[in-house]
Structure formats: C-alpha cells, structure tokens
C-alpha cells in the first residue's frame, strides 16, 4: 500500500542548518523535481491493500546516493545513518529509521519492473542539465588498452605444463623420450 506521509520536521531538524547551502545534495534537491518517481511507480503499488510501503521517492533517492558516491546497499544505509546531508536529502528527520539494506534489492527487483535505476538517474541528470547544474557538452570515453591474462592457472594446467617440462628435460638429457612415457606426454600448449 502506497502512503503519502506529510513531511513534519522534528526539533532535531535544526541540525540540518549545519549543511552548507552549496552542498551538491542541496543543489540537486532544490532543482530536481523527484515527484516523477512516485508517478512512474504508482502502478507497482496498491493504494488500498497491504501494509504501508516505504516511500518510493526515498528509496530511489537512496539509489541515487549509491550512484553518486559509489556505495553498496549496505554501505549507503550505514552512511545515511551517519551523514546529515544524506538524511536531509532523503527527506527524513535525524531520529528517523532507515530501511534495511535488503529493501533496496527488493525495490529494484519488484518495484522497478519496467523501469531501471538508469532511467531514474537519466531523468535526474536531464533535469540537472536543464537547470544548468550540469554542463552537458562533453563526452568522456575510456579507451585504455590493457593486456589481459586469459589463461586461467588452474592446478590441472600447471601440472600438465610441469609434466611437459619434465619430459622435455628427460628428452634433452637422453636424446629421446623413453618408450614408457610416449603415451603420457600431455597435449597442452602454454603461450
């Protein structure tokens, strides 16, 4: 069941005055209309049945924090408990509880059925470009060349390689491979 809870500030909300006005999260919150998230996901929730759900806008904002700060589900919840700017961005009072980290996975899997996190982030970025927060004139592509070791060193390959080296050393020493070892030479090529 989707509920719309009016935002009420507690006496502890005065702590939010410590967050600088030029903080990136304050800039984003002042210029981006996040109501598109509730509209986008309204069909994923039942309005009248079931227990009250966590606000989809708040859960999507947690995913945005994950994206911005490169955090895991567990880490974004831990950081949000400690960081006043995160709590303010999420629209929570300092003493409010955050959802469990597993709820973010359920939210992505069950509520964002036809929508992806990338779609939400693209809309946020679009609104930021529209408001002039982000300058959308450049494109950066990483084209770094790197040599990859594609041969996986599993014990079987290591043993075959060692067996070939031993047999080759025996052949160099004796001038030929002993007849009892001819069928035992592994057919393995190491680059």
N, CA, C and O of each residue as an XYZ file, in Angstrom:
764
protein
N       0.851     -1.165      0.000
C       0.000      0.000      0.000
C       0.895      1.226      0.000
O       1.806      1.343      0.820
N       0.638      2.115     -0.901
C       1.421      3.345     -1.011
C       0.770      4.417     -0.161
O      -0.433      4.655     -0.261
N       1.553      5.050      0.659
C       1.014      6.111      1.508
C       1.785      7.394      1.244
O       2.965      7.368      0.895
N       1.117      8.485      1.411
C       1.755      9.790      1.278
C       1.773     10.432      2.651
O       0.747     10.893      3.150
N       2.942     10.457      3.251
C       3.084     10.996      4.597
C       3.575     12.433      4.491
O       4.606     12.690      3.870
N       2.847     13.370      5.089
C       3.331     14.749      5.043
C       4.636     14.876      5.822
O       4.817     14.251      6.867
N       5.524     15.684      5.300
C       6.832     15.886      5.914
C       6.680     16.782      7.146
O       6.279     17.939      7.029
N       6.997     16.254      8.308
C       6.951     17.052      9.519
C       8.341     17.109     10.099
O       9.021     16.089     10.209
N       8.753     18.275     10.461
C      10.094     18.433     10.998
C      10.080     18.254     12.505
O       9.151     18.692     13.182
N      11.099     17.616     13.020
C      11.225     17.432     14.451
C      12.111     18.537     15.013
O      12.658     19.350     14.268
N      12.244     18.556     16.320
C      13.103     19.579     16.935
C      14.566     19.353     16.582
O      15.374     20.276     16.676
N      14.917     18.133     16.177
C      16.295     17.832     15.815
C      16.649     18.294     14.401
O      17.812     18.255     14.001
N      15.642     18.728     13.652
C      15.882     19.161     12.277
C      16.739     20.412     12.201
O      17.249     20.752     11.134
N      16.902     21.100     13.327
C      17.775     22.269     13.354
C      19.217     21.867     13.017
O      20.014     22.708     12.602
N      19.545     20.605     13.193
C      20.879     20.101     12.830
C      21.153     20.248     11.335
O      22.305     20.368     10.919
N      20.092     20.239     10.530
C      20.259     20.360      9.088
C      20.806     21.724      8.680
O      21.284     21.887      7.557
N      20.742     22.712      9.588
C      21.301     24.030      9.297
C      22.825     23.975      9.175
O      23.438     24.889      8.624
N      23.426     22.920      9.680
C      24.882     22.748      9.594
C      25.337     22.378      8.181
O      26.513     22.536      7.854
N      24.430     21.893      7.345
C      24.780     21.504      5.980
C      24.941     22.784      5.156
O      24.032     23.613      5.123
N      26.087     22.954      4.492
C      26.285     24.180      3.695
C      25.271     24.280      2.552
O      24.852     23.269      1.989
N      24.893     25.492      2.226
C      23.900     25.715      1.165
C      24.411     25.306     -0.210
O      23.611     25.019     -1.101
N      25.733     25.274     -0.399
C      26.277     24.899     -1.701
C      26.602     23.401     -1.800
O      27.252     22.968     -2.751
N      26.154     22.623     -0.829
C      26.363     21.173     -0.872
C      25.643     20.612     -2.101
O      24.538     21.049     -2.423
N      26.255     19.660     -2.779
C      25.713     19.110     -4.027
C      24.312     18.532     -3.837
O      23.463     18.663     -4.718
N      24.066     17.892     -2.689
C      22.749     17.301     -2.469
C      21.686     18.383     -2.292
O      20.546     18.201     -2.721
N      22.046     19.514     -1.662
C      21.092     20.622     -1.533
C      20.815     21.237     -2.902
O      19.684     21.619     -3.202
N      21.842     21.327     -3.720
C      21.675     21.878     -5.067
C      20.768     20.974     -5.898
O      19.877     21.454     -6.599
N      20.996     19.675     -5.817
C      20.163     18.729     -6.569
C      18.723     18.786     -6.079
O      17.797     18.863     -6.886
N      18.527     18.749     -4.759
C      17.172     18.742     -4.203
C      16.415     20.026     -4.535
O      15.199     19.995     -4.721
N      17.124     21.153     -4.610
C      16.465     22.427     -4.906
C      16.049     22.534     -6.373
O      15.137     23.291     -6.704
N      16.705     21.790     -7.243
C      16.461     21.951     -8.682
C      15.798     20.764     -9.369
O      15.330     20.893    -10.500
N      15.751     19.624     -8.713
C      15.173     18.432     -9.336
C      13.833     18.126     -8.684
O      13.718     18.088     -7.459
N      12.837     17.911     -9.507
C      11.510     17.530     -9.031
C      11.443     16.005     -8.996
O      11.320     15.358    -10.036
N      11.525     15.440     -7.796
C      11.551     13.979     -7.647
C      10.157     13.357     -7.653
O      10.030     12.141     -7.504
N       9.126     14.154     -7.820
C       7.772     13.600     -7.813
C       7.540     12.663     -8.998
O       6.603     11.865     -8.985
N       8.395     12.757    -10.026
C       8.251     11.862    -11.181
C       8.419     10.399    -10.769
O       7.899      9.505    -11.436
N       9.135     10.154     -9.682
C       9.373      8.771     -9.242
C       8.075      8.134     -8.772
O       7.758      7.009     -9.160
N       7.313      8.852     -7.927
C       6.039      8.301     -7.457
C       5.066      8.106     -8.616
O       4.328      7.122     -8.643
N       5.056      9.029     -9.566
C       4.190      8.879    -10.741
C       4.619      7.694    -11.594
O       3.782      6.954    -12.112
N       5.922      7.520    -11.737
C       6.469      6.445    -12.559
C       6.153      5.068    -11.975
O       5.935      4.108    -12.715
N       6.130      4.978    -10.643
C       5.976      3.677     -9.978
C       4.592      3.460     -9.364
O       4.401      2.489     -8.633
N       3.625      4.335     -9.639
C       2.325      4.214     -8.981
C       1.625      2.896     -9.284
O       0.857      2.413     -8.452
N       1.866      2.301    -10.449
C       1.226      1.023    -10.785
C       1.881     -0.163    -10.085
O       1.332     -1.265    -10.100
N       3.042      0.042     -9.475
C       3.729     -1.033     -8.767
C       3.223     -1.200     -7.339
O       3.591     -2.152     -6.651
N       2.379     -0.273     -6.895
C       1.881     -0.295     -5.522
C       0.354     -0.310     -5.531
O      -0.280      0.231     -6.437
N      -0.216     -0.933     -4.517
C      -1.658     -0.924     -4.324
C      -1.990      0.231     -3.381
O      -1.341      0.391     -2.347
N      -2.980      1.022     -3.725
C      -3.301      2.190     -2.908
C      -4.074      1.843     -1.647
O      -4.013      2.582     -0.665
N      -4.801      0.730     -1.657
C      -5.711      0.469     -0.548
C      -5.411     -0.808      0.230
O      -5.853     -0.935      1.372
N      -4.686     -1.745     -0.338
C      -4.458     -3.032      0.326
C      -3.003     -3.190      0.737
O      -2.106     -2.568      0.169
N      -2.794     -4.027      1.727
C      -1.441     -4.339      2.163
C      -0.949     -3.390      3.233
O      -1.604     -2.403      3.570
N       0.215     -3.709      3.758
C       0.779     -2.830      4.779
C       1.443     -1.630      4.102
O       1.814     -1.703      2.930
N       1.589     -0.540      4.829
C       2.169      0.663      4.222
C       3.585      0.410      3.721
O       4.404     -0.208      4.402
N       3.849      0.897      2.526
C       5.154      0.703      1.891
C       6.067      1.877      2.220
O       5.607      2.958      2.587
N       7.356      1.644      2.084
C       8.308      2.747      2.183
C       8.123      3.627      0.965
O       7.803      3.146     -0.122
N       8.323      4.890      1.151
C       8.126      5.864      0.085
C       9.066      5.562     -1.088
O      10.282      5.533     -0.893
N       8.539      5.337     -2.303
C       9.400      5.031     -3.451
C      10.376      6.159     -3.764
O      11.493      5.908     -4.216
N       9.959      7.400     -3.525
C      10.843      8.529     -3.782
C      12.083      8.450     -2.890
O      13.196      8.717     -3.342
N      11.885      8.083     -1.622
C      13.011      7.962     -0.692
C      13.925      6.799     -1.089
O      15.148      6.917     -1.017
N      13.337      5.686     -1.502
C      14.146      4.535     -1.917
C      14.931      4.855     -3.192
O      16.090      4.463     -3.327
N      14.300      5.564     -4.119
C      15.004      5.962     -5.335
C      16.128      6.946     -5.008
O      17.185      6.906     -5.638
N      15.914      7.819     -4.040
C      16.975      8.745     -3.628
C      18.147      7.982     -3.009
O      19.300      8.378     -3.179
N      17.859      6.891     -2.293
C      18.941      6.046     -1.778
C      19.745      5.452     -2.933
O      20.971      5.370     -2.860
N      19.057      5.039     -3.999
C      19.756      4.503     -5.170
C      20.587      5.588     -5.859
O      21.665      5.315     -6.387
N      20.078      6.807     -5.848
C      20.838      7.924     -6.426
C      22.087      8.185     -5.586
O      23.159      8.430     -6.139
N      21.964      8.136     -4.258
C      23.138      8.287     -3.393
C      24.159      7.188     -3.664
O      25.364      7.439     -3.690
N      23.668      5.975     -3.864
C      24.561      4.860     -4.204
C      25.334      5.180     -5.465
O      26.543      4.960     -5.535
N      24.643      5.695     -6.452
C      25.266      6.002     -7.734
C      26.270      7.146     -7.592
O      27.385      7.067     -8.108
N      25.872      8.202     -6.895
C      26.740      9.377     -6.743
C      28.027      9.072     -5.995
O      29.102      9.547     -6.361
N      27.904      8.271     -4.938
C      29.044      8.039     -4.057
C      29.620      6.628     -4.166
O      30.476      6.248     -3.367
N      29.158      5.847     -5.150
C      29.677      4.504     -5.419
C      29.635      3.628     -4.159
O      30.663      3.134     -3.697
N      28.435      3.448     -3.621
C      28.243      2.696     -2.388
C      27.411      1.448     -2.644
O      26.611      1.404     -3.579
N      27.604      0.444     -1.816
C      26.785     -0.761     -1.884
C      25.474     -0.511     -1.143
O      25.303      0.535     -0.517
N      24.556     -1.463     -1.212
C      23.282     -1.334     -0.499
C      23.507     -1.144      0.995
O      22.920     -0.257      1.616
N      24.356     -1.979      1.559
C      24.618     -1.916      2.998
C      25.328     -0.613      3.351
O      24.985      0.037      4.339
N      26.309     -0.234      2.548
C      27.109      0.957      2.846
C      26.290      2.236      2.738
O      26.499      3.156      3.530
N      25.369      2.326      1.792
C      24.572      3.548      1.653
C      23.666      3.725      2.875
O      23.431      4.854      3.307
N      23.163      2.642      3.428
C      22.336      2.739      4.635
C      23.203      3.155      5.826
O      22.809      4.012      6.617
N      24.377      2.547      5.946
C      25.294      2.920      7.035
C      25.684      4.393      6.947
O      25.665      5.107      7.949
N      26.035      4.841      5.753
C      26.448      6.232      5.562
C      25.289      7.196      5.805
O      25.487      8.280      6.355
N      24.094      6.811      5.403
C      22.930      7.681      5.602
C      22.608      7.840      7.082
O      22.092      8.877      7.497
N      22.907      6.825      7.876
C      22.693      6.935      9.334
C      23.639      7.956      9.955
O      23.312      8.580     10.964
N      24.812      8.124      9.349
C      25.841      8.995      9.922
C      25.906     10.373      9.282
O      26.358     11.322      9.921
N      25.472     10.504      8.055
C      25.653     11.731      7.302
C      24.356     12.540      7.288
O      23.348     12.099      6.734
N      24.389     13.730      7.901
C      23.196     14.571      7.955
C      22.726     14.998      6.578
O      21.523     15.106      6.340
N      23.658     15.241      5.668
C      23.287     15.659      4.319
C      22.489     14.556      3.616
O      21.540     14.844      2.887
N      22.872     13.306      3.833
C      22.140     12.191      3.237
C      20.716     12.141      3.809
O      19.745     12.003      3.066
N      20.608     12.255      5.146
C      19.291     12.208      5.798
C      18.407     13.343      5.283
O      17.225     13.143      5.006
N      18.990     14.535      5.159
C      18.229     15.686      4.672
C      17.765     15.438      3.237
O      16.614     15.709      2.895
N      18.669     14.919      2.399
C      18.349     14.640      1.004
C      17.220     13.617      0.898
O      16.370     13.712      0.013
N      17.215     12.640      1.802
C      16.191     11.600      1.786
C      14.850     12.092      2.318
O      13.833     11.415      2.168
N      14.848     13.276      2.942
C      13.606     13.827      3.490
C      13.235     13.235      4.833
O      12.062     13.215      5.208
N      14.228     12.756      5.554
C      13.982     12.148      6.853
C      14.424     13.075      7.973
O      15.293     13.925      7.780
N      13.832     12.911      9.123
C      14.279     13.610     10.313
C      15.505     12.886     10.860
O      15.658     11.688     10.620
N      16.376     13.572     11.583
C      17.593     12.918     12.087
C      17.339     11.683     12.946
O      18.172     10.777     12.983
N      16.207     11.634     13.635
C      15.941     10.478     14.505
C      15.160      9.369     13.799
O      14.910      8.325     14.402
N      14.769      9.566     12.540
C      14.002      8.556     11.811
C      14.866      7.349     11.464
O      16.080      7.454     11.288
N      14.203      6.207     11.373
C      14.892      4.971     10.985
C      14.975      4.869      9.474
O      14.095      5.330      8.747
N      16.039      4.263      9.031
C      16.216      3.982      7.612
C      15.768      2.556      7.335
O      15.739      1.729      8.247
N      15.419      2.256      6.088
C      15.030      0.879      5.767
C      16.235     -0.059      5.817
O      17.386      0.379      5.803
N      15.950     -1.332      5.873
C      17.001     -2.339      5.802
C      17.608     -2.325      4.399
O      16.933     -1.992      3.424
N      18.874     -2.685      4.309
C      19.562     -2.693      3.017
C      18.904     -3.657      2.028
O      18.916     -3.410      0.822
N      18.334     -4.745      2.527
C      17.699     -5.727      1.641
C      16.479     -5.140      0.931
O      16.084     -5.628     -0.128
N      15.880     -4.094      1.508
C      14.723     -3.470      0.875
C      15.101     -2.792     -0.439
O      14.271     -2.684     -1.341
N      16.341     -2.339     -0.552
C      16.787     -1.731     -1.805
C      16.811     -2.768     -2.931
O      16.439     -2.470     -4.066
N      17.247     -3.972     -2.608
C      17.246     -5.045     -3.607
C      15.821     -5.389     -4.012
O      15.525     -5.539     -5.198
N      14.938     -5.513     -3.027
C      13.532     -5.812     -3.328
C      12.910     -4.693     -4.153
O      12.119     -4.949     -5.061
N      13.267     -3.462     -3.836
C      12.742     -2.318     -4.575
C      13.184     -2.379     -6.032
O      12.376     -2.179     -6.938
N      14.466     -2.657     -6.257
C      14.969     -2.757     -7.632
C      14.315     -3.911     -8.376
O      13.946     -3.780     -9.543
N      14.172     -5.045     -7.693
C      13.697     -6.257     -8.344
C      12.182     -6.275     -8.568
O      11.719     -6.705     -9.624
N      11.408     -5.810     -7.579
C       9.954     -5.964     -7.652
C       9.208     -4.689     -8.032
O       8.144     -4.760     -8.647
N       9.737     -3.549     -7.685
C       9.013     -2.299     -7.952
C       9.460     -1.625     -9.244
O       8.650     -0.996     -9.925
N      10.709     -1.747     -9.579
C      11.223     -1.128    -10.805
C      11.116     -2.101    -11.974
O      12.076     -2.283    -12.722
N       9.968     -2.716    -12.130
C       9.798     -3.770    -13.136
C      10.191     -3.311    -14.535
O      11.128     -3.849    -15.123
N       9.496     -2.340    -15.060
C       9.741     -1.883    -16.420
C      10.741     -0.730    -16.455
O      11.227     -0.346    -17.518
N      11.034     -0.196    -15.298
C      11.931      0.947    -15.177
C      13.234      0.464    -14.567
O      13.232     -0.435    -13.726
N      14.338      1.051    -14.982
C      15.618      0.692    -14.368
C      16.139      1.878    -13.568
O      15.654      3.001    -13.701
N      17.124      1.607    -12.745
C      17.769      2.676    -11.976
C      18.381      3.684    -12.936
O      18.387      4.884    -12.660
N      18.895      3.205    -14.058
C      19.476      4.102    -15.057
C      18.447      5.084    -15.595
O      18.774      6.242    -15.854
N      17.194      4.631    -15.769
C      16.145      5.537    -16.246
C      15.907      6.664    -15.249
O      15.731      7.819    -15.639
N      15.902      6.329    -13.972
C      15.692      7.340    -12.926
C      16.865      8.308    -12.911
O      16.668      9.522    -12.841
N      18.076      7.785    -12.975
C      19.264      8.641    -12.943
C      19.312      9.516    -14.196
O      19.703     10.680    -14.121
N      18.923      8.971    -15.333
C      18.892      9.769    -16.563
C      17.925     10.936    -16.436
O      18.214     12.036    -16.907
N      16.778     10.706    -15.803
C      15.819     11.791    -15.616
C      16.374     12.850    -14.671
O      16.189     14.045    -14.904
N      17.054     12.425    -13.607
C      17.672     13.377    -12.677
C      18.745     14.182    -13.404
O      18.813     15.402    -13.253
N      19.572     13.515    -14.184
C      20.628     14.205    -14.939
C      20.013     15.152    -15.962
O      20.505     16.265    -16.150
N      18.938     14.721    -16.629
C      18.267     15.581    -17.601
C      17.772     16.869    -16.934
O      17.950     17.965    -17.467
N      17.147     16.719    -15.760
C      16.664     17.900    -15.052
C      17.821     18.787    -14.587
O      17.707     20.012    -14.596
N      18.937     18.168    -14.180
C      20.106     18.947    -13.762
C      20.699     19.725    -14.937
O      21.107     20.875    -14.776
N      20.747     19.109    -16.109
C      21.249     19.798    -17.306
C      20.306     20.939    -17.671
O      20.742     22.039    -18.009
N      19.017     20.661    -17.598
C      18.005     21.671    -17.923
C      18.112     22.893    -17.005
O      17.917     24.025    -17.447
N      18.424     22.658    -15.723
C      18.537     23.760    -14.751
C      19.932     24.375    -14.717
O      20.155     25.355    -14.006
N      20.871     23.816    -15.474
C      22.210     24.394    -15.539
C      23.160     23.931    -14.445
O      24.236     24.506    -14.286
N      22.787     22.908    -13.690
C      23.679     22.374    -12.648
C      24.827     21.615    -13.287
O      25.973     21.702    -12.847
N      24.497     20.866    -14.336
C      25.491     20.078    -15.060
C      25.612     20.660    -16.458
O      24.613     20.993    -17.096
N      26.833     20.776    -16.920
C      27.079     21.235    -18.277
C      27.152     20.006    -19.161
O      28.108     19.237    -19.061
N      26.187     19.804    -20.008
C      26.094     18.586    -20.808
C      26.716     18.703    -22.178
O      26.117     18.258    -23.158
N      27.907     19.290    -22.286
C      28.504     19.482    -23.607
C      29.621     18.501    -23.913
O      30.087     18.461    -25.052
N      30.066     17.715    -22.958
C      31.213     16.838    -23.202
C      30.865     15.373    -23.106
O      29.824     14.981    -22.578
N      31.776     14.581    -23.636
C      31.632     13.137    -23.592
C      33.004     12.559    -23.287
O      33.992     12.940    -23.914
N      33.072     11.657    -22.345
C      34.342     11.053    -21.965
C      34.256      9.551    -22.190
O      33.329      8.888    -21.724
N      35.237      9.031    -22.913
C      35.283      7.602    -23.189
C      36.645      7.084    -22.766
O      37.673      7.671    -23.102
N      36.651      5.981    -22.027
C      37.904      5.372    -21.610
C      38.282      4.324    -22.653
O      37.579      3.328    -22.825
N      39.395      4.553    -23.346
C      39.854      3.623    -24.372
C      41.239      3.099    -24.021
O      42.095      2.945    -24.892
N      41.447      2.831    -22.760
C      42.729      2.340    -22.302
C      42.952      0.921    -22.798
O      42.075      0.064    -22.679
N      44.140      0.679    -23.357
C      44.496     -0.666    -23.800
C      45.200     -1.375    -22.656
O      46.101     -0.820    -22.027
N      44.789     -2.584    -22.397
C      45.410     -3.363    -21.338
C      45.566     -4.797    -21.820
O      44.672     -5.360    -22.452
N      46.710     -5.372    -21.511
C      46.929     -6.778    -21.834
C      46.241     -7.623    -20.776
O      46.376     -7.366    -19.580
N      45.516     -8.611    -21.213
C      44.785     -9.466    -20.286
C      45.404    -10.846    -20.282
O      45.767    -11.374    -21.333
N      45.524    -11.421    -19.122
C      45.986    -12.790    -18.995
C      44.751    -13.676    -19.043
O      44.052    -13.836    -18.042
N      44.489    -14.247    -20.206
C      43.265    -15.010    -20.385
C      43.417    -16.485    -20.051
O      42.432    -17.221    -20.010
N      44.639    -16.913    -19.815
C      44.847    -18.309    -19.467
C      44.730    -18.436    -17.954
O      45.554    -17.913    -17.204
N      43.705    -19.130    -17.530
C      43.484    -19.309    -16.114
C      44.410    -20.395    -15.595
O      44.450    -21.503    -16.130
N      45.145    -20.068    -14.562
C      46.109    -21.009    -13.991
C      45.414    -21.927    -12.987
O      45.431    -21.674    -11.782
N      44.815    -22.973    -13.491
C      44.190    -23.961    -12.625
C      45.217    -25.064    -12.360
O      46.130    -25.261    -13.161
N      45.078    -25.770    -11.266
C      46.070    -26.801    -10.924
C      46.306    -27.822    -12.036
O      47.440    -28.257    -12.234
N      45.272    -28.207    -12.754
C      45.438    -29.193    -13.828
C      46.382    -28.666    -14.914
O      47.255    -29.395    -15.386
N      46.209    -27.412    -15.306
C      47.070    -26.835    -16.336
C      48.500    -26.685    -15.838
O      49.450    -26.928    -16.583
N      48.649    -26.297    -14.615
C      50.002    -26.155    -14.050
C      50.712    -27.500    -14.047
O      51.886    -27.588    -14.408
N      49.995    -28.561    -13.635
C      50.599    -29.897    -13.592
C      50.938    -30.390    -15.002
O      51.988    -31.004    -15.193
N      50.078    -30.138    -15.989
C      50.370    -30.546    -17.370
C      51.593    -29.805    -17.890
O      52.443    -30.390    -18.560
N      51.676    -28.526    -17.582
C      52.816    -27.723    -18.024
C      54.116    -28.254    -17.394
O      55.133    -28.386    -18.075
N      54.069    -28.553    -16.098
C      55.257    -29.093    -15.427
C      55.635    -30.460    -15.995
O      56.816    -30.761    -16.165
N      54.625    -31.290    -16.290
C      54.897    -32.614    -16.860
C      55.595    -32.479    -18.214
O      56.538    -33.220    -18.488
N      55.158    -31.562    -19.056
C      55.810    -31.341    -20.355
C      57.257    -30.904    -20.173
O      58.145    -31.359    -20.894
N      57.492    -30.019    -19.204
C      58.854    -29.527    -18.980
C      59.759    -30.658    -18.485
O      60.924    -30.749    -18.872
N      59.208    -31.512    -17.630
C      59.999    -32.645    -17.115
C      60.325    -33.608    -18.261
O      61.464    -34.053    -18.399
N      59.321    -33.925    -19.077
C      59.542    -34.848    -20.197
C      60.513    -34.239    -21.202
O      61.343    -34.956    -21.761
N      60.427    -32.940    -21.443
C      61.352    -32.273    -22.363
C      62.777    -32.324    -21.812
O      63.727    -32.531    -22.567
N      62.929    -32.137    -20.495
C      64.263    -32.207    -19.884
C      64.825    -33.620    -20.002
O      66.018    -33.788    -20.257
N      63.982    -34.644    -19.820
C      64.419    -36.031    -19.975
C      64.842    -36.281    -21.416
O      65.847    -36.947    -21.660
N      64.076    -35.748    -22.383
C      64.399    -35.932    -23.796
C      65.737    -35.270    -24.132
O      66.546    -35.850    -24.857
N      65.979    -34.056    -23.610
C      67.251    -33.366    -23.867
C      68.415    -34.132    -23.248
O      69.497    -34.192    -23.832
N      68.204    -34.706    -22.091
C      69.269    -35.425    -21.382
C      69.575    -36.761    -22.050
O      70.743    -37.125    -22.189
N      68.541    -37.499    -22.467
C      68.730    -38.832    -23.039
C      68.762    -38.830    -24.558
O      69.173    -39.825    -25.155
N      68.348    -37.760    -25.195
C      68.314    -37.704    -26.649
C      67.016    -38.229    -27.228
O      66.755    -38.044    -28.417
N      66.206    -38.871    -26.429
C      64.911    -39.358    -26.871
C      63.982    -39.520    -25.669
O      64.414    -39.549    -24.517
N      62.690    -39.625    -25.984
C      61.713    -39.839    -24.917
C      61.640    -41.336    -24.674
O      61.466    -42.103    -25.621
N      61.769    -41.775    -23.412
C      61.643    -43.212    -23.135
C      60.290    -43.752    -23.607
O      59.273    -43.063    -23.520
N      60.291    -44.973    -24.100
C      59.082    -45.554    -24.702
C      57.913    -45.628    -23.718
O      56.757    -45.533    -24.131
N      58.197    -45.799    -22.414
C      57.099    -45.886    -21.447
C      56.431    -44.525    -21.200
O      55.348    -44.480    -20.617
N      57.053    -43.413    -21.631
C      56.478    -42.081    -21.431
C      55.819    -41.513    -22.685
O      55.180    -40.463    -22.616
N      55.959    -42.184    -23.828
C      55.465    -41.626    -25.090
C      53.955    -41.387    -25.043
O      53.505    -40.344    -25.517
N      53.189    -42.260    -24.520
C      51.731    -42.078    -24.429
C      51.320    -41.135    -23.319
O      50.163    -40.718    -23.270
N      52.233    -40.785    -22.427
C      51.923    -39.964    -21.272
C      52.182    -38.467    -21.472
O      51.873    -37.668    -20.588
N      52.747    -38.074    -22.626
C      53.053    -36.655    -22.856
C      51.731    -35.900    -23.045
O      50.977    -36.190    -23.974
N      51.453    -34.931    -22.163
C      50.184    -34.203    -22.300
C      50.214    -33.305    -23.532
O      51.237    -32.708    -23.864
N      49.065    -33.225    -24.198
C      48.937    -32.380    -25.371
C      48.371    -31.032    -24.922
O      47.177    -30.762    -25.048
N      49.255    -30.208    -24.401
C      48.866    -28.915    -23.848
C      49.842    -27.865    -24.295
O      51.054    -28.043    -24.173
N      49.323    -26.762    -24.816
C      50.197    -25.687    -25.275
C      50.051    -24.497    -24.333
O      48.942    -24.033    -24.068
N      51.162    -24.018    -23.839
C      51.181    -22.838    -22.979
C      51.735    -21.697    -23.797
O      52.765    -21.850    -24.454
N      51.085    -20.580    -23.772
C      51.534    -19.424    -24.562
C      52.714    -18.754    -23.910
O      53.228    -17.764    -24.431
